[in-house]
Amino acid sequence: MSTPERPNRKTVAKRGRRARVPSATAVGATAANAPTDVSRPARQVITDARAMRALAHPLRVALIEAMRRDGEITATRAAELLGESPGNMSWHLQTLAKYGFVEETGEGRGRSRPWRLASDSRSFETGLTDPEVAAAGEALERTFIERTSDQLREWWSRRLTYPVRWRRASFMSDSVAYLTAAELAAITDEIHTIYTRYADRAAREKRPAGALPVHLYAHGHPLPPTPSGN
């Protein structure tokens, strides 16, 4: 497929000082079949290096994504979705629970007991001056980027199975702009606003006919100057 030219749009990603779990909107959204829990925090802001290191595992990132899209999950169901053993999934879920990412619903037993997200969304302060937090944040962001790369490769391998209108609508874009830090932060906020615009569609009844899950990923960061200073 030839990707439509969109020269002034730049693929941007999680803010340098705050990373968000991939495949979620800027504010996140409760999954369509997950009951609303008013006692559950809407957002977690995580600064603990141990929690970041705990999540910096591809299967755990995939588990969080599966729960955001489909709601409560058991170790057995997670094993089916991710091609792993129920025992392995149970261990990963317990690790995520230890650091406050997921929690048991209080129903079921053993590997048939459901787990749910502990908050509707989460962000990570990865650009702090503490060296331990900075290192843990870098490992976590690398895991997010690898997950995104895997999903992009999967799209490339499957895109010919999609109708032409979807292949034309999909995009990749790249640009270099000369910005201040405040201007880059403003662009980040604008992108998150776009994500938020569609956040309520986590509820199935809010989706228009023909809507599909779409991965929106953006990244913006400074570049080293050229020898001439540009």
Summary of the structure (lengths in Angstrom):
residues: 230
radius of gyration: 18.8
end to end distance: 33.3
largest distance: 65.3
contacts: 613
relative contact order: 0.21
helix: 46%
strand: 9%
